Every structure is written in structure tokens, then in C-alpha cells.
Amino acid sequence: MAERAENGKSGAAGTAAGTYGHGQPCGPAAPSPFVAAHLGLMPEGGRVLDLAAGRGRHTALARAAGHPVTAVDREVEGLKTLRPGPDLEIVEADLENGTWPLDARTFAGVIVTNYLWRPILPEIVAAVAPGGVLIYETFAKGNERHGRPSNPDHLLNPGELLEAVNGELTVIAYAHGPEGDPPRAVRQRICAVRDV
């Protein structure tokens, strides 16, 4: 099972009580600054996929920016607190123990944070529509020095997201390294677009 943290996502990396595995508070109210900074690159009004959406902090952010959202998670209770509407589709799916739940659908934006399940990386990249944007941010090698997740199966290798989009998407922004002062985590993040 992939480790997840933040958004109250369950698993070895976080708890429903809303803490990182190393005791740092987190919650649905604070979207990732990286996601917020790149959300405006998504085609106006285009549907966004929030994969492993947790409690929906990025679903709420994208909807507030005028995007309809498809939010996917294996536990959708946290998403049910979001304002219902025609701009919100909630899909309950176990991404690790089933087939890709979205068939060949594509999206103007794909957001993935604090989640890694390598077998679906090709489907995630393929879900980006022409002109669409992928924003992916999760824990990376080196994070084991700071807490959870610490299992190497759930930590990105240096350059792994670059490899995942190579030949498919154009990289707009990429970073890999410690965050915080003092460092409290190691993350890798990418923003990449598919040519029209």
C-alpha cells in the first residue's frame, strides 16, 4: 500500500487526525503553495482531476478558480464535506488494487500530492489532455531522515517525475530537495504541460 500524508489521508504516512508521520500538523484548509502557484496554467474552465484527493483541499482550490473537478480517492467521506454541485464529481476507487477508474478520460489539469503508486504513473501522465497541465508533488528519497513516509517504495528517486513525463509533457517547473527551515521533509514536484 502506498503511504500517504496530509489531507487527512490514511495510511502509514498520516492519520485521519491530520498529522504528518513526524507530528507536523496538516489539514484540508491549506493547499500546497506549489499547486496554487501553477493552477493558473490550466485551461480556463477545464475539468481538473484531483487524484488521491483526501479531504479535497485541491478540489476546493480548483473549484474556486472556476474548474469543475473529478476527485478520486479510496475513502470519499472527507470529500462529502465539500459543497455539492454539478462542478464536482466524486469517484470512489482503490487506485492500488483495481483497474484505472477513469478509462481513457483526459483532463485540463491533473493534480497529485502526497501520493505515489508507481504502477499508475503512465495513466496519470496519459490523463493530461492536449494543452493540459500536470502538477505532481510528493515525498522523495531523503525524507526517511525526517519521518514518514520512509519506505523507499513510496519515495521518489531523484529525477523520477522528469522520467515519467519524458517525451510526453514539457516541463515548466521541477524541484527536488528538502523543505522547511530546519528541513522537515524532502519532496519532489513537477509542473508539466502537454502540447496542443
PASEBA-1860 file (N, C-alpha, C; in nm, 3 decimals):
! residues 196
1> MAERAENG> 0.085/-0.118/0.000/0.000/0.000/0.000/0.089/0.124/0.000 ~ 0.055/0.221/-0.080/0.132/0.346/-0.083/0.107/0.425/0.044 ~ 0.213/0.489/0.090/0.198/0.573/0.209/0.148/0.709/0.167 ~ 0.060/0.768/0.246/0.007/0.899/0.214/0.009/0.984/0.340 ~ 0.017/1.113/0.320/0.013/1.206/0.431/-0.061/1.330/0.389 ~ -0.092/1.413/0.482/-0.163/1.537/0.463/-0.304/1.509/0.418 ~ -0.385/1.609/0.408/-0.524/1.596/0.369/-0.599/1.496/0.456 ~ -0.540/1.453/0.567/-0.605/1.352/0.650/-0.609/1.217/0.583
9> KSGAAGTA> -0.527/1.196/0.483/-0.527/1.068/0.415/-0.475/0.961/0.509 ~ -0.535/0.847/0.502/-0.493/0.739/0.589/-0.371/0.669/0.531 ~ -0.320/0.577/0.605/-0.203/0.504/0.562/-0.089/0.530/0.658 ~ 0.025/0.472/0.629/0.136/0.479/0.721/0.193/0.619/0.736 ~ 0.168/0.707/0.638/0.230/0.839/0.643/0.149/0.942/0.719 ~ 0.023/0.920/0.738/-0.059/1.019/0.806/-0.176/0.953/0.872 ~ -0.253/1.030/0.944/-0.370/0.974/1.010/-0.488/1.063/0.983 ~ -0.605/1.012/1.006/-0.725/1.092/0.988/-0.727/1.211/1.082
17> AGTYGHGQ> -0.648/1.206/1.187/-0.641/1.318/1.280/-0.568/1.436/1.218 ~ -0.497/1.413/1.108/-0.436/1.523/1.037/-0.296/1.560/1.083 ~ -0.206/1.464/1.090/-0.067/1.498/1.118/0.021/1.421/1.022 ~ 0.135/1.480/0.988/0.236/1.405/0.917/0.283/1.297/1.012 ~ 0.348/1.196/0.959/0.401/1.089/1.042/0.499/1.139/1.146 ~ 0.557/1.257/1.127/0.653/1.309/1.224/0.592/1.418/1.312 ~ 0.460/1.423/1.319/0.394/1.509/1.415/0.365/1.651/1.370 ~ 0.396/1.686/1.245/0.366/1.821/1.198/0.218/1.828/1.161
25> PCGPAAPS> 0.149/1.933/1.201/0.007/1.943/1.171/-0.016/1.964/1.022 ~ -0.127/1.915/0.975/-0.169/1.938/0.838/-0.321/1.938/0.836 ~ -0.378/1.970/0.725/-0.523/1.968/0.717/-0.571/2.011/0.582 ~ -0.701/2.003/0.561/-0.756/2.029/0.430/-0.758/2.177/0.393 ~ -0.741/2.267/0.486/-0.758/2.409/0.459/-0.641/2.469/0.383 ~ -0.524/2.409/0.389/-0.405/2.471/0.331/-0.361/2.399/0.205 ~ -0.391/2.454/0.088/-0.343/2.390/-0.035/-0.192/2.405/-0.047 ~ -0.134/2.318/-0.122/0.009/2.325/-0.149/0.041/2.456/-0.220
33> PFVAAHLG> 0.142/2.530/-0.174/0.180/2.652/-0.244/0.224/2.625/-0.389 ~ 0.286/2.510/-0.413/0.327/2.475/-0.550/0.206/2.456/-0.639 ~ 0.105/2.386/-0.590/-0.018/2.367/-0.668/-0.085/2.502/-0.693 ~ -0.097/2.582/-0.588/-0.162/2.713/-0.603/-0.088/2.801/-0.704 ~ 0.044/2.795/-0.703/0.123/2.879/-0.793/0.109/2.840/-0.939 ~ 0.077/2.714/-0.967/0.071/2.667/-1.106/-0.070/2.638/-1.157 ~ -0.168/2.650/-1.070/-0.306/2.621/-1.109/-0.351/2.709/-1.225 ~ -0.305/2.833/-1.230/-0.345/2.926/-1.335/-0.299/2.887/-1.474
41> LMPEGGRV> -0.210/2.789/-1.486/-0.166/2.743/-1.616/-0.268/2.651/-1.683 ~ -0.363/2.602/-1.605/-0.464/2.511/-1.659/-0.561/2.588/-1.747 ~ -0.605/2.528/-1.858/-0.700/2.596/-1.944/-0.825/2.639/-1.867 ~ -0.864/2.762/-1.888/-0.976/2.822/-1.815/-1.102/2.736/-1.826 ~ -1.159/2.704/-1.712/-1.285/2.630/-1.706/-1.274/2.483/-1.737 ~ -1.152/2.433/-1.763/-1.134/2.293/-1.796/-1.145/2.204/-1.673 ~ -1.189/2.081/-1.695/-1.207/1.986/-1.585/-1.070/1.943/-1.531 ~ -1.062/1.938/-1.397/-0.940/1.901/-1.326/-0.961/1.767/-1.256
49> LDLAAGRG> -0.861/1.683/-1.262/-0.859/1.558/-1.186/-0.774/1.580/-1.061 ~ -0.834/1.559/-0.945/-0.762/1.561/-0.817/-0.751/1.416/-0.773 ~ -0.633/1.357/-0.795/-0.612/1.215/-0.772/-0.561/1.192/-0.630 ~ -0.618/1.092/-0.562/-0.590/1.068/-0.420/-0.621/1.196/-0.344 ~ -0.743/1.242/-0.361/-0.786/1.376/-0.320/-0.795/1.400/-0.171 ~ -0.796/1.294/-0.091/-0.804/1.313/0.053/-0.930/1.388/0.094 ~ -0.913/1.495/0.167/-1.028/1.577/0.211/-1.064/1.686/0.111 ~ -0.988/1.694/0.002/-1.029/1.782/-0.106/-0.975/1.923/-0.104
57> RHTALARA> -0.860/1.945/-0.041/-0.808/2.081/-0.036/-0.777/2.134/-0.176 ~ -0.729/2.049/-0.266/-0.701/2.095/-0.402/-0.826/2.092/-0.489 ~ -0.920/2.007/-0.454/-1.050/2.010/-0.521/-1.117/2.145/-0.496 ~ -1.116/2.187/-0.371/-1.176/2.317/-0.335/-1.103/2.432/-0.403 ~ -0.971/2.424/-0.408/-0.892/2.530/-0.473/-0.925/2.540/-0.622 ~ -0.929/2.427/-0.689/-0.958/2.428/-0.833/-1.101/2.476/-0.860 ~ -1.195/2.433/-0.780/-1.334/2.478/-0.799/-1.345/2.629/-0.777 ~ -1.276/2.681/-0.677/-1.278/2.825/-0.651/-1.220/2.903/-0.769
65> AGHPVTAV> -1.132/2.838/-0.845/-1.072/2.903/-0.963/-1.157/2.882/-1.088 ~ -1.274/2.820/-1.074/-1.366/2.805/-1.186/-1.355/2.675/-1.263 ~ -1.287/2.577/-1.206/-1.272/2.448/-1.273/-1.368/2.345/-1.217 ~ -1.440/2.273/-1.301/-1.509/2.154/-1.250/-1.403/2.051/-1.214 ~ -1.432/1.967/-1.115/-1.330/1.874/-1.063/-1.386/1.733/-1.052 ~ -1.303/1.638/-1.091/-1.325/1.497/-1.062/-1.227/1.461/-0.952 ~ -1.278/1.430/-0.834/-1.196/1.397/-0.717/-1.201/1.246/-0.695 ~ -1.085/1.184/-0.694/-1.077/1.038/-0.680/-1.001/1.004/-0.552
73> DREVEGLK> -1.059/0.913/-0.474/-0.991/0.862/-0.355/-1.056/0.730/-0.318 ~ -0.984/0.649/-0.242/-1.043/0.524/-0.197/-1.136/0.545/-0.079 ~ -1.118/0.654/-0.008/-1.206/0.690/0.104/-1.264/0.827/0.075 ~ -1.391/0.835/0.045/-1.450/0.961/-0.002/-1.527/1.036/0.107 ~ -1.527/0.986/0.228/-1.601/1.054/0.335/-1.557/1.199/0.351 ~ -1.427/1.224/0.348/-1.376/1.360/0.362/-1.419/1.452/0.250 ~ -1.442/1.396/0.132/-1.486/1.476/0.017/-1.633/1.514/0.027 ~ -1.708/1.439/0.104/-1.851/1.466/0.116/-1.880/1.594/0.193
81> TLRPGPDL> -1.778/1.651/0.257/-1.797/1.778/0.328/-1.788/1.896/0.231 ~ -1.744/1.872/0.108/-1.736/1.979/0.009/-1.876/2.014/-0.040 ~ -1.892/2.139/-0.082/-2.019/2.186/-0.136/-2.054/2.103/-0.260 ~ -2.170/2.037/-0.261/-2.208/1.960/-0.380/-2.241/2.055/-0.495 ~ -2.237/2.002/-0.613/-2.273/2.082/-0.729/-2.238/2.010/-0.858 ~ -2.287/2.063/-0.969/-2.260/1.998/-1.097/-2.112/2.005/-1.136 ~ -2.035/2.089/-1.067/-1.892/2.101/-1.097/-1.807/2.005/-1.015 ~ -1.870/1.913/-0.941/-1.796/1.819/-0.858/-1.841/1.676/-0.885
89> EIVEADLE> -1.748/1.595/-0.928/-1.769/1.452/-0.947/-1.676/1.380/-0.849 ~ -1.732/1.297/-0.764/-1.653/1.220/-0.669/-1.652/1.075/-0.714 ~ -1.531/1.020/-0.727/-1.514/0.882/-0.769/-1.444/0.806/-0.657 ~ -1.511/0.705/-0.605/-1.450/0.619/-0.504/-1.380/0.504/-0.574 ~ -1.248/0.497/-0.559/-1.171/0.393/-0.627/-1.043/0.364/-0.550 ~ -1.009/0.239/-0.543/-0.884/0.196/-0.484/-0.782/0.190/-0.598 ~ -0.698/0.289/-0.605/-0.603/0.301/-0.715/-0.495/0.193/-0.713 ~ -0.477/0.129/-0.599/-0.371/0.031/-0.583/-0.416/-0.113/-0.601
97> NGTWPLDA> -0.545/-0.137/-0.597/-0.596/-0.274/-0.604/-0.708/-0.289/-0.704 ~ -0.698/-0.221/-0.811/-0.802/-0.231/-0.912/-0.751/-0.174/-1.044 ~ -0.842/-0.161/-1.137/-0.805/-0.103/-1.265/-0.816/0.048/-1.257 ~ -0.749/0.116/-1.347/-0.756/0.261/-1.355/-0.903/0.299/-1.371 ~ -0.958/0.381/-1.282/-1.103/0.405/-1.279/-1.154/0.506/-1.381 ~ -1.067/0.565/-1.460/-1.110/0.675/-1.546/-1.101/0.642/-1.694 ~ -1.083/0.516/-1.725/-1.071/0.471/-1.864/-0.974/0.560/-1.940 ~ -1.014/0.611/-2.053/-0.925/0.695/-2.134/-0.957/0.844/-2.120
105> RTFAGVIV> -1.028/0.881/-2.013/-1.062/1.022/-1.993/-0.937/1.106/-1.980 ~ -0.946/1.230/-2.031/-0.836/1.324/-2.015/-0.890/1.451/-1.949 ~ -0.797/1.530/-1.893/-0.834/1.644/-1.811/-0.746/1.764/-1.844 ~ -0.803/1.883/-1.826/-0.728/2.007/-1.845/-0.618/2.021/-1.741 ~ -0.639/1.958/-1.627/-0.539/1.959/-1.521/-0.545/1.831/-1.443 ~ -0.430/1.784/-1.400/-0.420/1.667/-1.312/-0.334/1.708/-1.193 ~ -0.389/1.692/-1.074/-0.319/1.727/-0.951/-0.301/1.601/-0.868 ~ -0.177/1.577/-0.826/-0.146/1.465/-0.736/-0.051/1.519/-0.630
113> TNYLWRPI> -0.089/1.507/-0.504/0.001/1.548/-0.396/0.006/1.439/-0.288 ~ 0.125/1.422/-0.234/0.147/1.332/-0.122/0.096/1.192/-0.147 ~ 0.117/1.144/-0.269/0.072/1.011/-0.305/0.164/0.957/-0.414 ~ 0.202/0.831/-0.400/0.284/0.766/-0.502/0.246/0.619/-0.512 ~ 0.204/0.581/-0.629/0.182/0.441/-0.663/0.234/0.426/-0.806 ~ 0.359/0.383/-0.814/0.431/0.382/-0.942/0.358/0.311/-1.056 ~ 0.285/0.202/-1.032/0.220/0.134/-1.145/0.123/0.222/-1.224 ~ 0.071/0.330/-1.165/-0.024/0.413/-1.239/0.038/0.543/-1.292
121> LPEIVAAV> 0.169/0.560/-1.280/0.232/0.681/-1.334/0.202/0.699/-1.483 ~ 0.207/0.594/-1.566/0.172/0.615/-1.707/0.028/0.662/-1.729 ~ -0.065/0.610/-1.650/-0.205/0.653/-1.662/-0.223/0.798/-1.619 ~ -0.149/0.838/-1.515/-0.156/0.977/-1.469/-0.110/1.071/-1.580 ~ 0.003/1.041/-1.641/0.055/1.125/-1.749/-0.042/1.123/-1.868 ~ -0.095/1.006/-1.902/-0.187/0.995/-2.015/-0.317/1.070/-1.991 ~ -0.353/1.096/-1.866/-0.477/1.166/-1.834/-0.470/1.316/-1.860 ~ -0.353/1.368/-1.893/-0.338/1.511/-1.923/-0.378/1.534/-2.068
129> APGGVLIY> -0.481/1.614/-2.089/-0.532/1.644/-2.223/-0.437/1.736/-2.298 ~ -0.448/1.743/-2.431/-0.370/1.842/-2.506/-0.395/1.982/-2.450 ~ -0.287/2.053/-2.422/-0.297/2.185/-2.360/-0.312/2.180/-2.209 ~ -0.322/2.059/-2.155/-0.344/2.043/-2.011/-0.215/2.043/-1.931 ~ -0.232/2.043/-1.799/-0.120/2.060/-1.706/-0.121/1.949/-1.601 ~ -0.003/1.896/-1.573/0.016/1.803/-1.462/0.089/1.877/-1.352 ~ 0.033/1.872/-1.231/0.101/1.923/-1.112/0.111/1.807/-1.014 ~ 0.235/1.764/-0.989/0.258/1.647/-0.905/0.362/1.684/-0.801
137> ETFAKGNE> 0.331/1.652/-0.675/0.421/1.684/-0.564/0.407/1.575/-0.459 ~ 0.519/1.510/-0.427/0.514/1.410/-0.321/0.653/1.391/-0.260 ~ 0.659/1.303/-0.164/0.781/1.282/-0.088/0.886/1.210/-0.172 ~ 1.013/1.236/-0.139/1.123/1.183/-0.218/1.233/1.126/-0.129 ~ 1.325/1.056/-0.194/1.439/0.998/-0.122/1.505/1.106/-0.037 ~ 1.539/1.070/0.083/1.592/1.164/0.181/1.489/1.197/0.287 ~ 1.361/1.176/0.255/1.256/1.204/0.352/1.265/1.111/0.473 ~ 1.322/0.993/0.454/1.332/0.898/0.565/1.409/0.955/0.683
145> RHGRPSNP> 1.491/1.056/0.661/1.564/1.120/0.771/1.473/1.210/0.856 ~ 1.355/1.241/0.803/1.265/1.337/0.870/1.137/1.273/0.922 ~ 1.113/1.148/0.892/0.991/1.083/0.938/0.928/1.007/0.824 ~ 0.798/0.998/0.828/0.724/0.922/0.730/0.678/1.010/0.616 ~ 0.661/0.951/0.499/0.692/0.813/0.465/0.843/0.790/0.460 ~ 0.880/0.667/0.493/1.022/0.632/0.494/1.051/0.508/0.410 ~ 0.949/0.437/0.370/0.965/0.319/0.286/1.013/0.364/0.148 ~ 1.126/0.315/0.100/1.177/0.359/-0.030/1.081/0.333/-0.146
153> DHLLNPGE> 0.990/0.238/-0.129/0.891/0.213/-0.234/0.797/0.331/-0.251 ~ 0.791/0.419/-0.152/0.697/0.531/-0.155/0.767/0.665/-0.153 ~ 0.893/0.664/-0.195/0.970/0.788/-0.206/1.025/0.797/-0.347 ~ 1.002/0.909/-0.411/1.053/0.928/-0.547/1.205/0.932/-0.549 ~ 1.261/0.872/-0.651/1.404/0.882/-0.675/1.433/1.016/-0.740 ~ 1.554/1.068/-0.724/1.587/1.194/-0.792/1.557/1.183/-0.942 ~ 1.485/1.281/-0.994/1.453/1.285/-1.136/1.342/1.193/-1.181 ~ 1.278/1.121/-1.089/1.177/1.022/-1.130/1.056/1.084/-1.199
161> LLEAVNGE> 1.010/1.198/-1.152/0.897/1.262/-1.220/0.939/1.315/-1.357 ~ 1.063/1.360/-1.369/1.113/1.402/-1.502/1.109/1.284/-1.598 ~ 1.151/1.168/-1.552/1.148/1.047/-1.635/1.005/1.010/-1.671 ~ 0.912/1.026/-1.578/0.773/0.986/-1.602/0.708/1.068/-1.713 ~ 0.746/1.194/-1.726/0.684/1.281/-1.828/0.768/1.292/-1.955 ~ 0.888/1.237/-1.954/0.980/1.250/-2.068/0.916/1.201/-2.198 ~ 0.920/1.285/-2.299/0.864/1.250/-2.428/0.714/1.270/-2.438 ~ 0.649/1.303/-2.328/0.503/1.320/-2.325/0.463/1.465/-2.294
169> LTVIAYAH> 0.528/1.524/-2.194/0.492/1.657/-2.147/0.615/1.746/-2.144 ~ 0.592/1.876/-2.151/0.700/1.974/-2.142/0.706/2.027/-2.000 ~ 0.823/2.021/-1.940/0.841/2.061/-1.800/0.845/2.213/-1.790 ~ 0.761/2.267/-1.703/0.756/2.410/-1.673/0.836/2.440/-1.546 ~ 0.822/2.353/-1.446/0.892/2.370/-1.319/0.920/2.233/-1.260 ~ 1.036/2.222/-1.196/1.075/2.097/-1.131/1.164/2.131/-1.013 ~ 1.146/2.057/-0.904/1.234/2.073/-0.787/1.239/1.942/-0.712 ~ 1.352/1.918/-0.649/1.370/1.802/-0.563/1.463/1.846/-0.451
177> GPEGDPPR> 1.415/1.834/-0.328/1.502/1.870/-0.218/1.428/1.891/-0.089 ~ 1.504/1.929/0.014/1.444/1.950/0.145/1.355/2.073/0.146 ~ 1.257/2.072/0.234/1.173/2.190/0.253/1.165/2.222/0.400 ~ 1.152/2.351/0.427/1.144/2.397/0.564/1.280/2.436/0.619 ~ 1.277/2.515/0.724/1.399/2.558/0.791/1.374/2.551/0.941 ~ 1.419/2.449/1.010/1.503/2.341/0.959/1.424/2.247/0.868 ~ 1.493/2.171/0.784/1.422/2.079/0.694/1.333/1.982/0.771 ~ 1.210/1.966/0.721/1.116/1.875/0.785/1.066/1.766/0.690
185> AVRQRICA> 1.102/1.779/0.562/1.062/1.680/0.461/1.149/1.699/0.338 ~ 1.149/1.597/0.254/1.213/1.606/0.123/1.105/1.573/0.021 ~ 1.087/1.664/-0.074/0.982/1.647/-0.174/1.038/1.665/-0.314 ~ 0.964/1.607/-0.407/0.988/1.630/-0.548/0.858/1.684/-0.605 ~ 0.870/1.781/-0.693/0.750/1.842/-0.752/0.777/1.878/-0.896 ~ 0.671/1.866/-0.975/0.682/1.898/-1.117/0.553/1.964/-1.164 ~ 0.569/2.058/-1.255/0.457/2.112/-1.331/0.496/2.093/-1.477 ~ 0.412/2.025/-1.553/0.442/1.996/-1.693/0.315/2.006/-1.776
193> VRDV> 0.329/2.045/-1.901/0.214/2.065/-1.990/0.224/1.973/-2.112 ~ 0.108/1.938/-2.165/0.103/1.862/-2.291/0.078/1.961/-2.404 ~ 0.159/1.951/-2.508/0.140/2.039/-2.623/0.004/2.016/-2.685 ~ -0.048/2.121/-2.747/-0.180/2.113/-2.811/-0.167/2.038/-2.941
END
